[in-house]
Amino acid sequence: MKRILIVGAGKGGSALFNLLQEMETMEIAAVIDINKNATGLKMASRKSIPVGSEWITWIDKDIDIVIEATGDESVLEEIIEKRPKKTVVIPGSVAYIISELLDEKESLLKRLKSQTKNQELILNHIHDGMIVINRSEKIQFINKSAEKILDKKREQFEGRNIKELIATTRLPHVLQTQRKEVNQKLILKNGKKVVSTRIPIINEIGELIGAFAVFKDITEVMKLAEENTDLIEIKILLEAIIKSSDEAISVVDENGKGLIINPAYTRITGLQEKDVIGLPATVDISEGESLHMKVLQTRRAFRGGRMKVGPGKKEVIVNVAPIIVNGIIKGSVGVLHDVTEIQSLTKELQRARQIIRNLEARYTFDDIIGSSPEMKLALEQAKVGAKTPATVLLRGESGTGKELFAHAIHNESDRKHNKFIRVNCAAIAESLLESELFGYEEGSFTGAKLGGKKGLFEEANHGSIFLDEISELSLNVQAKLLRVLQENEIVKVGGSKPISIDVRIITATNVNLEKAITNNTFREDLYYRLNKLPIFIPSVKERMSDLPELIHHIIQKINEDYSRNVRTISDEALHELKQHAWPGNVRELENVIGRAMIFMDLNEEVIKKQYIPDLSGKPKKARQPATTLIEENSLQYATELFEKDYISRIYEQNDFNKTKTAKALGISVRNLYYKMEKYNLE
């Protein structure tokens, strides 16, 4: 817990006060300002935090950080001169920047709320009807166009089974097959005829979460088509449908010449009909290749192609399908999606997913890939363990998937509807770990919150707690964990009253615990408590027969992350990968496949041998210093750039093993975790 002294209670100081109040690892010791009416002083007084006009009286009161927010250089210089050596001083200019960033954050939040409202507005104003259901077939959303087409009010049906709304619906079938149905005709109970496209909703880990249908009322169109078969009138009607769509659409003939575009297409590309109609399909492309021409040549649909279109070089994702009549290709139709809008929605979705990840286990046994005897044995043991209350010890090398097993065990147990708390014992500072796990009482140490704090064991009550890197616990914390296992109770830091808990404990390590006992770094009695149900997760080299299956799974995962359409890997590339020992296990395999896919062309579908990075382990040619990239940047930026690159290379040289990497770098494992998180190296 760091003690903070804020000097200056104006705009910058007040903003910092609000920010620091929300941080559990920071304690504001006092707020100082010569202006007794300063906003920050009033805020501090309301929080019962000491205030004053003289900072000199506080400088020696065990202050860790002084934030000078007056903007007065002389005050800053005087504080720097008179501070104790251990005290860090942050200048007012930095405080001002932080204040501006906070204001910008509020502005961005307002914009996000506005965008969310706009998205709802768009869905409720599109001409096509839309219905969304969850995996239980219950209706989650109905837009206004759907209400109009169905002659129903959504308030009557939201939360109810889809079959109560549309008895002949095929959305449940789409849930079962997980396959989309495009442009299917359906006659509704009210006599209206619709064309519906039904698509399953599958998240980034391949889990089905629901399905949605988009449908258009074609009653009038069908009626006119039946009454008048004149091809010109039908063409006019079809053009009207396309142009009324909010999706950006372009249609070309069998020769690749532009036939139809709609206003949504013009809005995205900036191109009018005169710029496209009658001209080659490549005319709208700024960067990339024409998927229209590829479809006309192969007679196959292509999805997820990325390119830049129009004079503004707008980045889009394109889906193109052939138009085939009586076995003869007559052209192709493409739908463009603005990447900017997709990214905005993706960020919103990722934020929601992050909230979910913090509350529940993400993976089940279905997400664990492998059919080798070694993996089958580990899975069978884990499934048995999930049905018992016994403590599970997951053992295996780094990168084998121990955390996936922990998630799956929780989700298979009778505790799956309660919390799943994950703790990386190596990633939390030793001084904080005990209070994080067991909580603390009010006043138990300097900076302790009023009323104390619940520990992670209490948070996980009636659920499961996963303790990764269990070997990193200090002997003192090991003793407390032993009491939890023996007595099913905890004692908070600074407390004396035991608290009963009901928690399923799952632990994991890649360390030889038997050797750790010999070295007196791990308690023998705790080892026997944890080792009741040990599950050894095989390394990749022990289950090489799973390699093709693992690679296929990783390809699908990276396709979603990188918006690619890679289908498989060549036999030559697979043979190359089978020669490697995979010391970094699945984590290393994901790294290699990801690097290979990065260097592939956007529309390539097969990973070839030439894209596989060098796996020989031979020293590679030293990288050239990026002096040209950092000439105009600060020394700190250059230092961090070098540190990130250096840690990445040492991590790779040590087969993606964090313990070995930390030792090679001469830093602690906890410090390595901090730096890897800082530079996003996982």
C-alpha positions in Angstrom: 0.0 0.0 0.0 1.5 3.3 -1.2 0.9 6.6 0.8 0.3 9.5 -1.4 0.5 13.3 -0.6 -1.3 15.5 -3.1 0.0 19.1 -3.2 -2.4 21.3 -5.1 -6.2 20.8 -5.0 -7.3 22.5 -8.2 -8.5 20.8 -11.4 -5.5 18.4 -11.8 -5.3 17.6 -8.1 -9.1 16.9 -7.8 -9.0 14.6 -10.8 -6.1 12.7 -9.3 -7.9 12.5 -6.0 -10.9 10.8 -7.7 -8.6 8.4 -9.6 -6.6 7.4 -6.5 -9.7 6.9 -4.4 -10.7 4.0 -6.6 -7.3 2.2 -6.3 -7.0 -0.4 -3.5 -3.2 -0.3 -3.5 -3.1 3.5 -2.9 -3.8 5.6 0.3 -4.1 9.3 0.2 -2.3 10.6 3.3 -3.3 14.2 2.9 -4.4 16.9 0.4 -2.6 20.3 0.5 -3.5 23.7 -1.0 -2.9 27.3 0.1 -6.4 28.1 -1.2 -8.8 27.0 1.6 -11.7 26.9 -0.8 -10.0 24.6 -3.3 -12.3 21.9 -4.7 -9.9 19.1 -3.8 -9.8 20.2 -0.1 -13.5 20.0 0.1 -13.6 16.5 -1.5 -10.9 15.3 0.9 -12.7 16.6 3.9 -15.9 14.8 2.9 -13.8 11.6 2.8 -12.3 12.3 6.2 -8.8 12.7 4.7 -6.5 15.3 6.3 -6.1 18.6 4.5 -3.8 21.6 5.1 -1.9 24.5 3.5 1.7 23.5 4.3 3.1 20.4 2.6 6.4 20.6 4.6 4.6 19.3 7.7 3.7 16.1 5.9 6.9 15.4 3.9 8.5 13.2 6.6 5.4 11.3 7.6 6.2 8.1 5.8 5.1 9.4 2.4 5.9 7.2 -0.6 4.8 9.5 -3.5 4.2 13.3 -3.6 2.1 14.5 -6.5 2.8 18.2 -7.2 -0.3 19.5 -8.9 0.1 23.3 -8.4 2.0 23.8 -11.7 4.4 26.0 -9.8 8.0 25.1 -10.8 9.4 26.6 -7.5 7.1 24.4 -5.4 8.2 21.3 -7.4 11.9 22.2 -6.9 11.5 22.8 -3.2 9.6 19.5 -2.7 12.4 17.6 -4.7 15.0 19.3 -2.5 13.4 18.5 0.8 11.9 15.1 0.2 13.3 11.9 1.8 15.3 9.8 -0.6 12.7 7.1 -0.8 9.9 9.5 -1.7 9.0 9.8 -5.4 7.9 13.2 -6.7 5.5 13.4 -9.7 5.5 16.9 -11.4 2.4 19.0 -12.0 2.8 18.6 -15.8 2.2 14.9 -15.4 -0.8 15.6 -13.1 -2.2 17.9 -15.8 -1.9 15.3 -18.5 -3.7 12.7 -16.2 -6.4 15.3 -15.6 -6.9 15.8 -19.3 -6.9 12.0 -19.9 -9.7 11.6 -17.3 -11.8 14.3 -19.0 -11.2 12.5 -22.4 -12.3 9.2 -20.8 -15.6 10.8 -19.7 -16.1 12.1 -23.2 -15.4 8.7 -24.7 -17.9 7.1 -22.4 -20.5 9.5 -23.5 -19.7 8.8 -27.1 -19.9 5.0 -26.5 -23.4 5.4 -24.9 -24.5 7.4 -27.9 -23.1 4.8 -30.3 -25.0 2.1 -28.4 -28.2 4.0 -28.7 -27.6 4.6 -32.4 -27.0 0.9 -33.0 -30.4 0.1 -31.3 -31.9 2.8 -33.4 -30.4 1.3 -36.6 -31.7 -2.2 -35.9 -35.2 -0.8 -35.2 -35.3 1.2 -38.4 -33.9 -1.3 -40.9 -36.5 -2.5 -43.4 -35.7 -6.2 -42.8 -37.3 -8.0 -39.8 -34.8 -9.4 -37.3 -35.3 -12.0 -34.5 -32.6 -13.2 -32.1 -32.9 -16.3 -29.9 -30.6 -17.8 -27.3 -29.5 -21.5 -27.2 -32.6 -22.3 -25.2 -34.7 -21.1 -28.2 -36.0 -18.1 -26.2 -36.5 -14.8 -27.9 -33.9 -12.2 -27.0 -34.7 -9.4 -29.5 -37.4 -8.5 -32.1 -37.0 -5.3 -34.1 -39.9 -3.0 -35.2 -39.8 -4.3 -38.8 -40.3 -7.9 -37.5 -43.3 -6.6 -35.4 -44.9 -5.1 -38.5 -44.3 -8.2 -40.7 -45.5 -10.6 -38.1 -48.4 -8.4 -36.9 -47.2 -9.0 -33.3 -45.9 -6.9 -30.4 -42.5 -7.8 -29.1 -43.5 -7.1 -25.5 -45.7 -10.2 -25.7 -43.0 -12.6 -26.9 -39.6 -11.5 -25.7 -38.3 -14.2 -23.3 -40.7 -16.8 -24.7 -40.0 -19.7 -27.0 -39.7 -18.8 -30.7 -42.3 -21.5 -31.6 -44.9 -19.6 -29.7 -44.3 -16.7 -32.1 -43.7 -18.6 -35.4 -44.8 -22.3 -35.2 -43.1 -23.2 -38.4 -39.8 -21.6 -37.6 -36.5 -23.3 -38.5 -34.3 -21.4 -36.1 -34.3 -24.4 -33.6 -33.0 -26.5 -36.5 -30.2 -24.0 -37.1 -29.3 -24.2 -33.4 -29.1 -28.0 -33.7 -27.1 -28.2 -37.0 -25.1 -24.9 -36.4 -25.4 -24.3 -40.1 -26.8 -21.2 -41.7 -29.8 -21.2 -44.1 -29.7 -18.5 -46.7 -32.7 -17.0 -48.5 -35.3 -19.6 -47.5 -39.0 -18.9 -48.3 -41.5 -19.1 -45.6 -45.3 -18.5 -45.5 -46.4 -17.0 -42.1 -49.6 -17.6 -40.3 -51.0 -14.2 -41.4 -50.5 -15.2 -45.0 -47.4 -13.1 -45.7 -44.5 -14.6 -47.6 -41.0 -13.9 -46.5 -37.4 -14.7 -47.5 -35.4 -15.5 -44.4 -31.7 -16.0 -43.7 -31.0 -17.9 -40.5 -27.5 -17.8 -39.0 -26.1 -19.5 -35.8 -24.3 -17.2 -33.3 -21.0 -18.8 -32.3 -18.5 -17.1 -30.0 -14.7 -17.0 -30.4 -14.2 -20.3 -28.7 -16.6 -22.2 -30.9 -19.4 -22.2 -28.4 -23.0 -21.9 -29.7 -24.8 -19.0 -27.9 -27.9 -18.6 -30.1 -29.1 -17.8 -33.6 -30.8 -15.0 -35.5 -33.0 -14.6 -38.5 -33.2 -11.7 -40.9 -36.3 -11.7 -43.1 -37.9 -9.6 -45.8 -41.6 -9.4 -46.6 -41.8 -10.4 -50.3 -45.6 -10.8 -50.4 -46.1 -7.9 -52.8 -43.0 -8.9 -54.9 -44.3 -12.5 -55.2 -47.7 -11.3 -56.1 -46.4 -9.1 -58.9 -44.1 -11.8 -60.2 -47.0 -14.2 -60.4 -49.2 -11.7 -62.2 -46.5 -10.4 -64.6 -43.6 -12.5 -65.8 -42.0 -9.6 -67.7 -38.3 -9.8 -67.0 -37.7 -6.1 -67.1 -40.3 -5.5 -64.3 -38.9 -8.3 -62.2 -35.4 -6.8 -62.6 -36.8 -3.5 -61.5 -38.3 -5.1 -58.4 -35.1 -7.0 -57.6 -33.1 -3.8 -58.0 -35.5 -2.0 -55.6 -35.0 -4.7 -53.0 -31.3 -4.5 -53.3 -31.3 -0.7 -53.1 -33.5 -0.7 -50.1 -31.2 -2.9 -48.2 -29.0 -1.4 -45.5 -26.2 -3.9 -46.5 -23.7 -2.6 -49.1 -24.3 -4.7 -52.2 -22.6 -4.9 -55.6 -23.7 -7.3 -58.4 -21.7 -8.1 -61.6 -22.5 -10.1 -64.7 -20.8 -13.3 -65.9 -18.0 -11.2 -67.5 -17.3 -9.3 -64.3 -18.9 -6.0 -65.4 -20.9 -4.0 -62.9 -24.7 -4.5 -63.0 -26.1 -3.1 -59.7 -24.9 -1.2 -56.7 -27.1 0.2 -53.9 -26.9 3.5 -51.8 -25.3 1.6 -48.9 -22.5 0.6 -51.3 -22.1 4.3 -52.3 -22.0 5.4 -48.7 -19.1 3.1 -47.9 -17.0 3.3 -51.1 -17.8 6.9 -52.2 -18.4 5.6 -55.7 -21.6 6.4 -57.7 -23.3 4.2 -60.4 -21.4 6.0 -63.2 -18.1 5.0 -61.6 -19.1 1.3 -61.4 -21.9 0.2 -63.7 -20.7 -1.4 -67.0 -17.0 -1.3 -65.8 -14.7 -4.2 -64.7 -15.2 -5.5 -61.1 -11.7 -4.3 -60.2 -12.6 -0.6 -60.7 -13.6 -0.1 -57.0 -10.6 -1.7 -55.5 -7.8 0.5 -54.1 -5.8 -2.4 -52.5 -6.4 -6.2 -52.8 -7.8 -8.5 -55.5 -11.3 -8.8 -56.9 -13.3 -11.6 -55.2 -16.0 -11.2 -57.9 -13.5 -12.4 -60.5 -12.3 -15.2 -58.3 -15.9 -16.4 -57.7 -16.7 -16.2 -61.5 -13.6 -18.4 -62.2 -14.1 -21.0 -59.4 -18.0 -20.9 -59.1 -17.4 -21.0 -55.3 -18.4 -18.5 -52.7 -15.7 -16.6 -50.7 -16.2 -15.1 -47.3 -14.1 -12.7 -45.1 -11.9 -11.2 -47.9 -10.2 -7.9 -46.7 -9.5 -5.1 -49.1 -9.6 -1.3 -49.5 -12.1 0.3 -51.8 -12.9 3.6 -53.3 -10.9 6.8 -53.4 -10.9 7.0 -49.6 -9.4 3.5 -49.4 -12.1 2.4 -47.0 -11.1 -0.9 -45.3 -13.9 -3.5 -45.8 -14.6 -7.2 -45.3 -16.3 -8.7 -48.4 -18.5 -11.8 -48.8 -19.2 -12.9 -52.5 -21.4 -15.7 -53.8 -22.0 -16.9 -57.4 -25.4 -16.5 -59.2 -26.1 -19.8 -60.9 -29.2 -20.3 -63.0 -29.9 -23.8 -64.4 -26.3 -24.8 -63.8 -24.9 -21.7 -65.7 -23.1 -18.9 -63.9 -24.8 -15.6 -64.6 -22.7 -13.4 -62.3 -22.0 -12.8 -58.6 -23.2 -10.7 -55.7 -21.0 -9.2 -53.1 -21.8 -7.8 -49.6 -19.4 -5.3 -48.1 -19.0 -4.6 -44.4 -17.3 -1.5 -43.0 -14.4 -2.7 -40.8 -14.6 0.4 -38.7 -18.2 -0.4 -37.6 -17.2 -4.1 -37.0 -14.3 -3.0 -34.9 -16.5 -0.8 -32.8 -19.0 -3.6 -32.2 -16.1 -6.1 -31.5 -14.6 -3.8 -28.8 -18.0 -3.6 -27.2 -18.4 -7.4 -27.4 -14.9 -7.9 -26.0 -15.7 -5.7 -23.1 -18.8 -7.8 -22.3 -16.8 -11.0 -22.7 -14.2 -9.7 -20.2 -16.9 -9.1 -17.6 -18.1 -12.7 -18.2 -14.6 -14.1 -17.9 -14.1 -12.6 -14.5 -17.3 -14.2 -13.3 -17.3 -17.7 -14.7 -15.2 -20.5 -16.2 -15.0 -20.2 -20.0 -14.1 -23.7 -21.1 -15.6 -27.1 -20.9 -14.2 -30.6 -21.7 -15.5 -30.1 -25.3 -12.9 -27.3 -25.7 -10.0 -29.5 -24.9 -8.6 -31.0 -28.1 -7.0 -34.4 -28.3 -7.8 -38.0 -28.9 -4.5 -39.6 -28.1 -4.4 -42.3 -25.3 -2.4 -40.0 -23.1 -4.9 -37.1 -23.4 -7.9 -39.4 -23.1 -6.5 -40.7 -19.8 -6.0 -37.1 -18.5 -9.6 -36.2 -19.5 -11.1 -39.3 -17.9 -9.3 -38.5 -14.6 -10.4 -34.9 -14.8 -14.1 -35.9 -15.4 -13.9 -38.3 -12.5 -12.4 -35.5 -10.3 -15.1 -33.1 -11.4 -17.8 -35.3 -9.9 -16.0 -35.5 -6.5 -15.2 -32.8 -3.9 -11.5 -33.9 -3.8 -8.7 -31.4 -4.3 -7.2 -31.7 -7.8 -3.5 -31.1 -8.6 -2.9 -30.4 -12.3 0.7 -31.2 -13.3 2.4 -30.6 -16.6 4.8 -28.5 -18.4 4.2 -24.8 -19.2 1.8 -24.4 -22.1 0.1 -27.8 -21.9 -3.4 -26.4 -21.0 -3.6 -26.7 -17.2 -6.0 -23.7 -16.9 -8.3 -25.2 -19.5 -8.6 -28.3 -17.4 -9.4 -26.2 -14.3 -12.2 -24.4 -16.2 -13.6 -27.7 -17.5 -13.5 -29.4 -14.0 -15.5 -26.5 -12.5 -18.0 -26.5 -15.4 -18.5 -30.3 -15.1 -19.0 -30.1 -11.3 -22.2 -29.4 -9.3 -20.6 -25.9 -8.5 -20.8 -24.7 -12.1 -23.5 -22.1 -11.3 -21.3 -20.5 -8.7 -18.1 -18.4 -9.0 -14.9 -19.6 -10.5 -12.0 -17.5 -9.2 -8.6 -17.7 -10.9 -5.4 -16.8 -9.0 -1.9 -16.9 -10.5 0.3 -17.2 -7.4 3.4 -16.0 -9.3 1.8 -12.9 -10.7 0.8 -11.3 -7.3 3.5 -9.7 -5.1 4.3 -11.9 -2.1 3.5 -9.0 0.3 0.0 -8.8 -1.1 -0.8 -12.4 -1.8 -1.8 -13.4 1.8 -4.3 -10.5 2.1 -5.6 -11.1 -1.4 -6.3 -14.8 -0.7 -7.6 -14.5 2.9 -8.8 -10.9 3.2 -8.0 -8.6 6.1 -9.6 -6.9 9.0 -10.0 -3.1 9.4 -6.9 -1.5 10.8 -4.8 -4.7 10.4 -2.1 -2.7 8.6 -1.4 0.8 7.3 -3.7 1.6 4.5 -6.2 -1.1 5.3 -9.7 -0.2 4.0 -12.5 0.8 6.4 -14.5 -2.3 7.2 -11.7 -4.6 6.0 -11.8 -6.7 2.8 -13.1 -10.1 1.6 -10.4 -12.4 0.4 -10.6 -14.5 -2.8 -11.5 -17.7 -0.8 -14.5 -15.9 0.6 -15.4 -14.6 -2.9 -15.3 -18.2 -4.2 -17.5 -19.6 -1.4 -19.7 -22.4 -2.8 -17.8 -22.2 -6.0 -14.2 -23.1 -7.1 -10.8 -21.4 -6.7 -8.0 -22.2 -9.1 -4.5 -21.7 -7.7 -2.0 -21.7 -10.6 1.8 -21.8 -10.0 1.1 -23.2 -6.5 4.8 -23.8 -5.9 5.4 -20.0 -5.8 3.5 -19.7 -2.4 5.7 -18.7 0.5 5.9 -21.2 3.4 3.8 -18.8 5.6 0.9 -18.8 3.0 1.4 -22.5 2.5 0.6 -23.0 6.2 -2.6 -20.9 5.9 -3.6 -22.9 2.8 -3.1 -26.1 4.8 -5.6 -24.9 7.4 -8.1 -24.2 4.7 -7.8 -27.8 3.4 -7.9 -29.3 6.9 -10.5 -27.2 8.6 -12.5 -25.7 5.7 -12.0 -22.3 7.3 -9.9 -19.2 7.0 -8.6 -16.4 9.3 -8.3 -12.9 7.8 -5.0 -11.0 8.1 -5.2 -9.1 11.4 -8.1 -11.2 12.6 -8.6 -14.1 15.0 -12.1 -15.3 14.3 -12.2 -18.3 11.9 -14.6 -18.1 9.0 -16.1 -21.3 7.6 -16.0 -21.7 3.8 -17.1 -24.3 1.3 -14.7 -24.0 -1.7 -13.5 -26.5 -4.3 -9.7 -26.1 -4.6 -8.0 -26.8 -7.9 -4.2 -26.3 -8.1 -1.6 -26.4 -10.8 2.1 -26.4 -11.2 4.9 -27.1 -13.7 7.5 -27.5 -10.9 8.7 -30.8 -9.5 7.1 -30.6 -6.0 8.9 -33.6 -4.7 12.2 -31.8 -5.4 10.8 -28.6 -3.8 10.1 -30.6 -0.6 13.7 -31.8 -0.6 14.9 -28.2 -1.0 12.6 -27.1 1.9 10.6 -24.7 -0.3 7.4 -26.6 -0.2 5.7 -28.2 2.8 5.4 -32.0 2.8 2.1 -32.0 4.7 0.6 -29.6 2.2 1.9 -31.7 -0.7 0.0 -34.8 0.6 -3.2 -32.7 1.0 -3.0 -31.4 -2.6 -1.9 -34.7 -4.2 -5.1 -36.6 -3.5 -6.1 -36.5 -7.2 -3.0 -35.7 -9.3 -3.7 -35.3 -13.1 -0.7 -35.3 -15.4 -1.4 -33.4 -18.6 0.8 -34.7 -21.4 3.1 -32.4 -23.3 2.7 -32.1 -27.1 5.8 -34.3 -27.7 4.0 -37.1 -25.7 0.9 -36.9 -27.9 2.2 -36.1 -31.4 -0.8 -37.9 -32.9 -3.0 -35.0 -31.7 -0.9 -32.5 -33.7 -3.2 -32.3 -36.8 -6.3 -31.9 -34.6 -4.6 -29.2 -32.5 -3.4 -27.3 -35.6 -6.9 -27.4 -37.2 -8.4 -26.0 -33.9 -5.8 -23.3 -33.7 -6.4 -22.3 -37.4 -10.1 -21.8 -36.8 -9.4 -19.7 -33.7 -6.8 -17.5 -35.5 -9.2 -17.2 -38.5 -11.6 -15.4 -36.1 -8.9 -13.2 -34.6 -7.3 -12.2 -37.9 -10.4 -12.4 -40.1 -8.8 -15.0 -42.3 -10.2 -17.9 -44.3 -7.5 -20.5 -43.9 -8.8 -24.1 -44.2 -5.9 -26.4 -43.5 -2.2 -27.1 -43.6 -0.2 -28.8 -46.3 1.3 -32.3 -45.7 4.8 -30.9 -46.2 4.2 -28.2 -43.5 2.7 -30.8 -41.2 5.6 -33.1 -41.6 8.0 -30.2 -40.8 6.0 -29.5 -37.6 6.1 -33.1 -36.5 9.9 -33.1 -36.5 9.9 -30.5 -33.7 10.0 -31.4 -30.0 7.6 -28.5 -29.0 9.2 -27.6 -25.7 6.7 -24.7 -25.4 3.8 -27.1 -26.0 0.4 -25.8 -27.2 1.4 -22.2 -26.4 4.4 -22.5 -28.7 2.3 -24.3 -31.4 -0.2 -21.4 -31.3 2.7 -19.0 -31.7 4.1 -20.8 -34.7 0.8 -21.2 -36.5 -0.1 -17.6 -35.8 3.2 -16.4 -37.2 2.7 -18.6 -40.3 -0.8 -17.2 -41.0 0.4 -13.6 -40.6 2.8 -14.0 -43.6 0.2 -15.7 -45.8 -1.7 -13.7 -48.5 -5.1 -12.6 -47.5 -7.0 -15.1 -49.6 -4.7 -18.1 -49.3 -6.4 -21.1 -47.7 -3.6 -23.6 -47.1 -0.6 -23.1 -44.8 2.5 -24.1 -46.8 5.9 -25.2 -45.6 7.5 -21.9 -46.7 5.4 -20.0 -44.1 6.6 -22.1 -41.2 9.2 -20.2 -39.1 12.6 -21.8 -38.4 12.2 -24.3 -35.6 15.8 -25.6 -35.6 16.8 -23.5 -32.5 19.9 -22.2 -34.3 20.9 -18.7 -33.4 19.3 -16.3 -35.9 20.9 -13.2 -37.4 20.9 -10.4 -35.0 18.2 -7.9 -35.5 19.2 -4.4 -36.6 18.7 -1.7 -34.0 15.5 0.2 -34.8 17.3 3.6 -34.8 15.4 4.9 -37.7 12.2 4.2 -35.9 13.0 5.9 -32.7 15.1 8.9 -33.7 12.4 11.4 -32.7 11.1 9.5 -29.6 12.2 9.7 -25.9 14.9 7.7 -24.3 12.3 5.9 -22.2 10.4 4.8 -25.4 13.7 3.5 -26.9 14.5 1.6 -23.7 11.1 0.0 -23.5 11.2 -1.0 -27.2 14.5 -2.7 -26.6 13.4 -4.4 -23.4 10.2 -5.8 -25.1 12.2 -7.2 -28.0 14.9 -8.7 -25.7 12.4 -10.4 -23.3 10.5 -11.8 -26.3 13.7 -13.4 -27.8 14.9 -14.8 -24.4 11.3 -16.2 -23.8 11.5 -17.9 -27.2 15.0 -19.2 -26.7 13.9 -20.8 -23.4 11.0 -22.7 -25.0 8.4 -20.3 -23.7 9.1 -21.4 -20.1 8.7 -18.4 -17.7 10.8 -19.8 -14.8 13.8 -20.4 -17.1 13.3 -17.0 -18.8 13.2 -15.2 -15.5 16.4 -17.0 -14.4 18.1 -16.1 -17.8 17.1 -12.5 -17.4 18.2 -12.3 -13.8 14.7 -11.2 -12.5 12.0 -12.7 -10.4 9.2 -14.7 -11.9 6.7 -12.1 -10.6 8.7 -9.3 -12.2 8.6 -11.2 -15.5 4.8 -11.7 -15.3 4.5 -7.9 -14.8 6.7 -7.1 -17.8 5.0 -9.6 -20.1 1.6 -8.2 -19.2 2.9 -4.7 -19.7 4.3 -5.5 -23.2 1.4 -7.9 -24.1 3.9 -10.8 -24.8 1.5 -13.7 -23.9 
